[in-house]
Every structure is written in structure tokens, then in C-alpha cells.
Amino acid sequence: MPKDVLKGKKIVLGVTGGIAAYKSAFLIRELIKRGAEIKAVMTPAATEFIAPLTLSSLSQNNVVVNIFPESKSNSTNLSTWHIDLAMWADLILIAPATINTVAKIAHGFADNALTTVVSASRSPVIIAPAADVDMYENPVTKENFQKLESLGYFFVYAEEGELASGLTGMGRFAGINKIIDAAEIVLSGYKKDLSGRKILITAGPTYEDIDPVRFIGNRSSGRMGFALARAAFLRGADVTVISGPSSETAYPEIKRINVRSAAEMKKQVLIELKKNDSLIMAAAVADYRPARVSAKKLKKEQKLSEIKITRTDDILSSIDNTGKTVIGFALETDNELTNAEKKLKEKNLDIIVLNSLKDKGSGFEFDTNRITIIRKSGKAVKLPLQSKFQAANKILTELT
């Protein structure tokens, strides 16, 4: 298995005084599962919502709350701990971040343990703000977000939903998985380099009905397509996913259109492509469908000996890609490179991504993939086995 990007990484987790502070416990647990080492720094207000002992127990490290020890008469060990901790960190992650802490960082305040560490940081900083809707939407808060983002801070913005006050709106703490994905993005060296791009991604299989019960399908899970969608969103793109039947999930900000058949997918691609500047065709679209669909379940007593099939429409051959960047996928079992290059030319693609079922740990139903990126120029880049999320980022870099 390829090494997890988070394995061995040193992360300072900043926890501030909002109701979402309790979720920091879940965040620590999931980061440690991925192999990261966590040291937590809490603001005094955060301790009103979750005990430092909880975070210390989960992280197996001491938790810093105050700049100075409570009793200076028992010790003279007043080292520059904030410098040491800032230099130790590969990443500083502030989750949740109150608007108060965001404002302090934006204006250079270093008046508590957390803001002091941030002021001394050399590593990237991720901020995941959370607040009630009116506090979150306050123009001053928005200005502070924009200021910090312009300075290179990476934001995982809050989501829309039910809030602690009972109101509904923007300000709900982002999902744990999204924050961890963002940590992987940042630690991999990526930024919001797709800001302003509108990317349409297809994912999953298509099912071609035989009757109300049975269908012709394939083993695609949709993992590659949804990994592309999540990575593109975190890197700043406006993302739309057209998905065949799949249990994979996207972030709530990503527009998702569910389809079943190749014909339905084609229809939606033709509609949505007009609104987007790029298309990544990661779906495993069926090549054939039954020539006739039975309105009733076919009984075994009917002794059906064959099912006549006909070709489905080729979606990539049906689109007008003028002014668009189009990336296709090819899953091959033999003559992989030759077949992929042929598809690249015949369908007038900018890039084709080759998967081979011969590669162990690659293809359908795996969390990993070994891909070759082939450009229109003919240059091919073969990548090692890696997670589909990492592979997705390599593909997306071709759009930057």
C-alpha cells in the first residue's frame, strides 16, 4: 500500500471557544488513525466547551491552554515554547475557529497561547470557522476571511445548516472528512489554484434496464469521480457531478445530479457542459443496452435464451468541446497505451487517463489507483500506485 500523506505529519490543532469545539475530539481521533501526531492548543474559552483532559487523552500529548503556567513559584521553566511548537508543526489546523480568533489573527494579535503560536508559524495554516449565521455573515467577518486568504491562509469554510441557536443558515462547522481532506491537500503542496474554474465531472456506472428488476451494469463504484470532485472543490473550483448509481458522497456545496442510464447521463452532460469550462469524464458508461426493455419482470418459465443488445450513444463523441478542456478515461486490459492513445485522438480529447486492470490495487472497487496521464501532445506520465484522492489531484493539476 502507498504511504498515507498524513502518516508521520506533526499537526498543531487549535481549538477555540464555540459549540463546535466538542467536534475537535473526533478530528483528533481521525487524524491519528491516518498516522498523524497531534498537539492541541486551546483558547481559555474552548475549555468551557470541552475539557483539556479529553484532548490530551485522545492525542496522547499535553494540551496547552495558557501562555504562562498558573503557578510561577513552582518552576522557572518559562521557555519559548510557542516558538518550539510552531517550528515543530508541519501544519497548524484551527478547527473550530471562532470569529474572534479569526479577527485576532487577521490583525496580528498574539494575546493567548493559540494566537501566539500562529504568529510564530512557519508552516501552512488551515482555518475552519464556525459561528451563528449573523455573526458569520457579518461584513467585518467576511473581510477578515478575505484578508487572511489573501495572505495564504487556507480556509475550509462553514456549511449551511441548522445551528446551535435554532436558526438555519451559513456557519455550521464543516464536516470532519472535508477538513481532513483539506489537510491532505495542503500537506501535499496544493493550494486553491482552481479558483474561478467551473468543472463538470461524471462518476460511477450506468445501469441499462432489462426489466423492472434486472439491468446490465458494471463494477464502477464512483470513487475516482467523487475523489476528483472533492479535490477540485477544495482547490477552489465550482464543481458539478453527474453520477450514476453510487453510494459515494460529495460535500454539500457540490452540485450533484443523479442519473441511471447512459442516455440520462448524456442528456445531463449536454445541458451542464454549457455552464462549465472543463469536463472530466470519469464515469464508466455502459457501451451496450438491451434493445428492448420489458415492462414486466421476465419469468424464468419464459426460458429466455438471449437478450438482444444495441450500442449506447458515445457521450464524448456527442459533445461540442469548443473552448472546453476535456479529460477522458480509458480502462483497458490489453494493448493499454495503444488503445488509450487511439481514444484520445478519435474523441478529440485534451488528456486521457489510462487505468489498467492488470495493475494490482488499481481500477474498480479499490481506494487506490495506478494511472498514466496522456496529453494531446503525446507525452505520457506514468504515476505510481496511490490513493484515488492523490491521483485525482495529479489529474486536476493538468487544468492549472
C-alpha positions as CSV (number, residue, x, y, z in Angstrom):
1,M,0.0,0.0,0.0
2,P,1.2,3.5,-0.7
3,K,2.2,5.7,2.2
4,D,-0.6,7.9,3.6
5,V,0.3,11.6,3.2
6,L,-0.8,12.3,6.8
7,K,1.4,9.5,8.2
8,G,4.1,10.9,10.5
9,K,2.9,14.5,10.0
10,K,3.1,16.8,13.0
11,I,-0.1,18.9,13.4
12,V,-0.9,21.6,15.9
13,L,-4.7,21.6,16.4
14,G,-6.0,24.9,17.6
15,V,-9.4,24.7,19.4
16,T,-11.4,27.9,20.1
17,G,-14.5,28.7,22.2
18,G,-17.5,27.7,20.2
19,I,-20.1,25.0,20.5
20,A,-18.4,23.0,17.7
21,A,-15.3,22.6,20.0
22,Y,-16.5,19.2,21.0
23,K,-16.0,18.0,17.4
24,S,-12.3,18.5,17.8
25,A,-12.2,15.2,19.7
26,F,-13.5,13.4,16.6
27,L,-11.0,15.3,14.5
28,I,-8.1,14.2,16.6
29,R,-9.2,10.6,16.5
30,E,-9.5,10.5,12.7
31,L,-6.1,12.3,12.2
32,I,-4.4,9.8,14.5
33,K,-6.0,6.9,12.6
34,R,-4.3,8.3,9.5
35,G,-0.9,8.3,11.3
36,A,-0.6,12.0,12.3
37,E,0.8,13.2,15.6
38,I,-1.4,15.9,17.2
39,K,-0.6,18.5,19.8
40,A,-3.6,20.6,20.8
41,V,-3.6,24.3,21.8
42,M,-6.9,25.6,23.3
43,T,-8.1,29.1,24.0
44,P,-9.4,29.6,27.5
45,A,-12.9,29.9,26.2
46,A,-12.6,26.5,24.5
47,T,-12.2,24.9,27.9
48,E,-15.8,25.9,28.7
49,F,-17.0,23.5,25.9
50,I,-14.6,20.6,26.2
51,A,-12.0,19.6,28.8
52,P,-8.3,19.7,28.0
53,L,-8.0,16.3,29.6
54,T,-10.2,14.9,26.8
55,L,-8.0,16.2,24.1
56,S,-4.9,15.2,25.9
57,S,-6.2,11.6,26.4
58,L,-7.0,11.3,22.7
59,S,-3.8,12.9,21.4
60,Q,-1.5,11.3,24.0
61,N,0.2,14.7,24.3
62,N,0.0,17.6,26.8
63,V,-2.5,20.3,25.9
64,V,-1.5,24.0,26.0
65,V,-4.1,26.4,27.3
66,N,-2.2,29.4,28.8
67,I,0.8,31.3,27.7
68,F,2.3,31.2,31.2
69,P,2.0,28.5,33.9
70,E,-0.6,29.0,36.6
71,S,2.0,28.9,39.3
72,K,5.3,30.6,38.6
73,S,6.6,29.9,42.1
74,N,6.9,26.2,41.5
75,S,9.0,26.4,38.3
76,T,11.3,28.7,36.4
77,N,10.9,26.8,33.1
78,L,9.5,29.6,31.1
79,S,11.0,28.7,27.8
80,T,10.0,30.0,24.3
81,W,7.6,27.1,24.0
82,H,5.5,28.9,21.4
83,I,8.5,29.1,19.0
84,D,9.4,25.5,19.6
85,L,5.8,24.3,19.0
86,A,5.4,26.5,15.9
87,M,8.7,25.1,14.4
88,W,7.7,21.5,15.3
89,A,4.5,21.7,13.3
90,D,4.1,20.6,9.7
91,L,0.6,22.1,9.8
92,I,-1.4,24.3,12.1
93,L,-5.1,23.5,11.9
94,I,-7.6,25.7,13.7
95,A,-10.9,23.9,14.0
96,P,-13.2,25.2,15.0
97,A,-12.1,28.9,14.7
98,T,-14.4,31.5,16.2
99,I,-14.8,34.8,14.5
100,N,-13.0,36.3,17.5
101,T,-9.9,34.2,16.8
102,V,-10.1,34.9,13.1
103,A,-10.2,38.6,13.8
104,K,-7.2,38.4,16.2
105,I,-5.1,36.6,13.6
106,A,-6.2,39.0,10.8
107,H,-5.0,41.9,12.9
108,G,-1.8,40.4,14.3
109,F,-2.9,39.9,17.9
110,A,-0.9,37.4,19.9
111,D,-2.7,37.6,23.3
112,N,-3.3,33.9,24.0
113,A,-1.5,30.6,23.5
114,L,-3.0,29.8,20.2
115,T,-2.7,33.2,18.5
116,T,0.9,33.4,19.8
117,V,1.8,30.1,18.1
118,V,0.1,31.2,14.9
119,S,2.1,34.5,14.9
120,A,5.3,32.4,15.1
121,S,4.3,29.8,12.5
122,R,6.4,28.8,9.5
123,S,4.0,26.0,8.4
124,P,0.8,26.3,6.5
125,V,-2.3,27.3,8.5
126,I,-5.8,25.9,7.9
127,I,-8.8,27.8,9.4
128,A,-12.2,26.1,9.7
129,P,-14.5,28.8,11.0
130,A,-17.9,28.2,12.7
131,A,-20.4,30.7,14.1
132,D,-24.0,31.6,14.2
133,V,-25.4,32.9,10.9
134,D,-25.5,36.6,11.6
135,M,-22.0,36.5,13.1
136,Y,-20.7,34.5,10.2
137,E,-22.2,36.7,7.6
138,N,-21.1,40.0,9.2
139,P,-19.3,42.1,6.7
140,V,-16.3,42.6,9.1
141,T,-16.0,38.8,9.5
142,K,-16.1,38.3,5.7
143,E,-13.4,41.0,5.3
144,N,-11.2,39.2,7.8
145,F,-11.7,35.9,5.9
146,Q,-10.7,37.6,2.7
147,K,-7.7,39.3,4.2
148,L,-6.3,36.1,5.7
149,E,-7.0,34.1,2.5
150,S,-5.1,36.7,0.5
151,L,-2.1,36.2,2.9
152,G,-2.1,32.5,2.2
153,Y,-4.2,31.0,5.0
154,F,-6.2,28.1,3.7
155,F,-9.9,28.2,4.7
156,V,-12.4,25.4,5.0
157,Y,-15.5,27.5,5.1
158,A,-18.5,26.7,7.2
159,E,-21.6,25.0,5.7
160,E,-25.2,25.8,5.6
161,G,-27.5,24.0,8.1
162,E,-29.2,24.0,11.5
163,L,-27.2,26.0,14.1
164,A,-27.0,25.8,17.9
165,S,-29.2,28.9,18.2
166,G,-32.0,27.1,16.4
167,L,-31.5,29.2,13.3
168,T,-30.7,27.8,9.9
169,G,-28.0,29.3,7.7
170,M,-24.3,29.6,7.0
171,G,-22.0,29.0,9.9
172,R,-22.2,25.3,10.6
173,F,-18.8,23.7,11.2
174,A,-17.5,21.9,8.2
175,G,-17.6,18.1,8.1
176,I,-14.7,16.2,9.7
177,N,-13.9,14.4,6.5
178,K,-13.8,17.6,4.5
179,I,-11.3,19.1,7.0
180,I,-9.1,16.1,6.9
181,D,-9.2,16.1,3.1
182,A,-8.1,19.8,3.2
183,A,-5.2,18.8,5.5
184,E,-4.1,16.3,2.9
185,I,-4.5,18.9,0.1
186,V,-2.3,21.4,2.0
187,L,0.3,18.9,3.1
188,S,0.6,17.7,-0.5
189,G,1.5,21.2,-1.5
190,Y,-1.7,22.2,-3.3
191,K,-3.5,25.5,-2.9
192,K,-6.7,27.0,-4.2
193,D,-5.3,27.1,-7.7
194,L,-8.6,26.2,-9.4
195,S,-10.4,29.2,-8.2
196,G,-12.7,30.6,-10.9
197,R,-12.9,27.3,-12.7
198,K,-16.2,25.5,-13.4
199,I,-15.6,21.8,-13.7
200,L,-18.1,19.2,-14.7
201,I,-17.3,15.6,-13.5
202,T,-19.1,12.4,-14.3
203,A,-18.8,9.5,-11.9
204,G,-20.0,5.9,-11.3
205,P,-21.5,3.3,-13.5
206,T,-24.6,3.5,-15.7
207,Y,-27.4,0.8,-15.4
208,E,-29.2,-0.3,-18.5
209,D,-32.5,-1.9,-17.6
210,I,-33.6,-5.3,-18.9
211,D,-36.8,-5.3,-16.9
212,P,-38.0,-3.6,-13.7
213,V,-35.7,-5.9,-11.7
214,R,-32.6,-6.6,-13.7
215,F,-30.1,-4.5,-15.6
216,I,-26.8,-4.5,-17.4
217,G,-24.2,-2.7,-15.4
218,N,-20.5,-2.7,-14.4
219,R,-18.4,-2.7,-11.2
220,S,-17.6,1.0,-11.0
221,S,-18.0,2.4,-7.5
222,G,-17.7,6.1,-8.4
223,R,-14.7,6.6,-6.1
224,M,-12.4,8.1,-8.7
225,G,-15.1,10.6,-9.9
226,F,-16.0,11.7,-6.4
227,A,-12.4,12.0,-5.4
228,L,-11.9,14.3,-8.3
229,A,-15.0,16.3,-7.2
230,R,-13.8,16.7,-3.6
231,A,-10.3,17.6,-4.6
232,A,-11.5,20.1,-7.2
233,F,-13.8,21.8,-4.7
234,L,-11.1,22.1,-2.1
235,R,-8.8,23.6,-4.6
236,G,-11.3,26.4,-5.3
237,A,-13.4,25.1,-8.3
238,D,-17.1,25.3,-8.7
239,V,-18.0,21.6,-9.2
240,T,-20.9,19.8,-10.7
241,V,-21.1,16.0,-10.5
242,I,-23.3,13.8,-12.7
243,S,-23.3,10.4,-11.1
244,G,-24.7,7.0,-12.0
245,P,-25.9,4.8,-9.1
246,S,-23.2,5.2,-6.4
247,S,-23.0,5.2,-2.6
248,E,-20.2,7.7,-2.7
249,T,-20.9,11.1,-1.2
250,A,-19.9,14.7,-2.1
251,Y,-19.6,17.8,0.0
252,P,-22.9,19.7,0.4
253,E,-21.6,22.6,-1.7
254,I,-21.0,20.3,-4.8
255,K,-24.0,20.2,-7.1
256,R,-24.9,16.5,-7.7
257,I,-27.2,15.3,-10.5
258,N,-28.2,11.6,-10.2
259,V,-28.8,9.6,-13.3
260,R,-29.2,5.9,-14.1
261,S,-28.7,5.2,-17.8
262,A,-26.2,6.2,-20.4
263,A,-29.0,8.2,-22.2
264,E,-29.8,10.1,-19.0
265,M,-26.1,10.8,-18.4
266,K,-25.7,12.1,-22.0
267,K,-28.7,14.4,-21.6
268,Q,-27.3,16.0,-18.4
269,V,-23.8,16.3,-19.8
270,L,-25.0,18.2,-22.8
271,I,-27.0,20.5,-20.6
272,E,-24.4,21.1,-17.9
273,L,-21.3,21.4,-20.2
274,K,-22.7,24.7,-21.4
275,K,-22.3,26.1,-17.9
276,N,-18.7,24.7,-17.3
277,D,-15.3,25.3,-18.8
278,S,-14.0,21.7,-18.2
279,L,-15.3,18.2,-18.4
280,I,-13.7,15.2,-16.7
281,M,-15.5,12.1,-17.9
282,A,-14.6,9.6,-15.1
283,A,-17.9,7.6,-15.3
284,A,-17.9,4.0,-16.6
285,V,-20.7,4.5,-19.1
286,A,-22.2,1.3,-20.5
287,D,-21.4,0.6,-24.1
288,Y,-24.5,-1.5,-24.7
289,R,-28.1,-1.6,-23.6
290,P,-30.9,-4.0,-24.2
291,A,-32.6,-3.4,-27.5
292,R,-36.0,-3.8,-25.7
293,V,-36.9,-3.2,-22.1
294,S,-39.6,-5.4,-20.7
295,A,-42.3,-3.6,-18.8
296,K,-42.8,-6.6,-16.5
297,K,-40.3,-8.9,-14.8
298,L,-39.1,-11.6,-17.1
299,K,-40.0,-15.0,-15.7
300,K,-37.7,-18.0,-15.8
301,E,-40.6,-20.0,-17.2
302,Q,-40.3,-17.9,-20.3
303,K,-37.0,-19.7,-20.9
304,L,-35.4,-16.6,-22.3
305,S,-32.4,-17.8,-24.4
306,E,-30.9,-14.4,-25.3
307,I,-31.0,-10.7,-24.7
308,K,-30.6,-8.6,-27.8
309,I,-28.4,-5.6,-27.2
310,T,-27.6,-2.4,-29.1
311,R,-24.9,0.3,-28.7
312,T,-25.5,3.3,-26.4
313,D,-24.6,6.8,-27.6
314,D,-20.9,7.7,-27.1
315,I,-21.1,10.8,-24.9
316,L,-17.6,12.2,-25.6
317,S,-18.3,11.9,-29.4
318,S,-21.6,13.8,-28.9
319,I,-20.3,17.0,-27.3
320,D,-19.2,20.3,-28.7
321,N,-15.9,20.8,-26.8
322,T,-15.0,24.1,-28.4
323,G,-13.4,26.3,-25.8
324,K,-13.6,23.5,-23.3
325,T,-10.9,21.3,-21.7
326,V,-12.0,17.7,-21.9
327,I,-10.4,14.8,-20.0
328,G,-11.4,11.2,-20.7
329,F,-10.7,7.9,-19.0
330,A,-9.7,4.6,-20.6
331,L,-9.9,1.3,-18.7
332,E,-8.0,-1.3,-20.6
333,T,-7.0,-5.0,-20.2
334,D,-4.7,-5.3,-23.2
335,N,-2.7,-3.0,-25.5
336,E,-3.4,-0.4,-22.9
337,L,-1.3,2.5,-24.2
338,T,-2.2,2.0,-27.9
339,N,-5.9,1.8,-27.1
340,A,-5.8,4.9,-24.9
341,E,-3.9,6.9,-27.5
342,K,-6.4,5.9,-30.1
343,K,-9.3,7.0,-27.9
344,L,-7.5,10.3,-27.2
345,K,-7.3,11.1,-30.9
346,E,-10.7,9.8,-32.1
347,K,-12.6,11.7,-29.4
348,N,-10.5,14.9,-29.7
349,L,-9.6,14.9,-26.0
350,D,-7.1,17.2,-24.4
351,I,-6.0,14.5,-22.0
352,I,-6.8,10.8,-21.4
353,V,-6.2,9.0,-18.1
354,L,-5.3,5.3,-18.6
355,N,-6.3,2.7,-16.0
356,S,-5.1,-0.9,-16.3
357,L,-6.9,-3.8,-14.6
358,K,-3.6,-5.7,-14.8
359,D,-2.2,-3.4,-12.1
360,K,-2.7,-4.8,-8.5
361,G,-4.7,-2.4,-6.4
362,S,-5.9,-0.4,-9.4
363,G,-9.3,0.0,-11.1
364,F,-12.8,-0.7,-9.8
365,E,-13.7,-1.1,-6.1
366,F,-10.2,-0.1,-4.8
367,D,-9.3,3.1,-2.8
368,T,-6.0,3.2,-4.8
369,N,-5.2,3.6,-8.5
370,R,-2.2,3.5,-10.8
371,I,-2.8,5.8,-13.7
372,T,-1.0,7.1,-16.8
373,I,-1.8,10.6,-17.9
374,I,-1.5,11.0,-21.7
375,R,-1.6,14.5,-23.1
376,K,-2.7,15.5,-26.6
377,S,1.0,16.3,-27.4
378,G,1.7,12.6,-26.9
379,K,3.6,12.9,-23.7
380,A,2.6,10.2,-21.2
381,V,3.3,10.4,-17.5
382,K,3.0,7.1,-15.6
383,L,2.3,7.5,-11.9
384,P,2.9,5.1,-9.1
385,L,0.1,3.4,-7.1
386,Q,-1.5,6.0,-4.9
387,S,-4.8,6.8,-3.3
388,K,-7.6,7.9,-5.7
389,F,-7.6,11.3,-3.9
390,Q,-3.9,11.7,-4.6
391,A,-4.4,10.5,-8.2
392,A,-7.3,13.0,-8.6
393,N,-5.1,15.9,-7.6
394,K,-2.5,14.9,-10.2
395,I,-5.2,14.9,-12.8
396,L,-6.5,18.2,-11.7
397,T,-3.1,19.8,-11.8
398,E,-3.3,19.4,-15.6
399,L,-6.1,22.0,-15.5
400,T,-3.9,24.6,-13.8
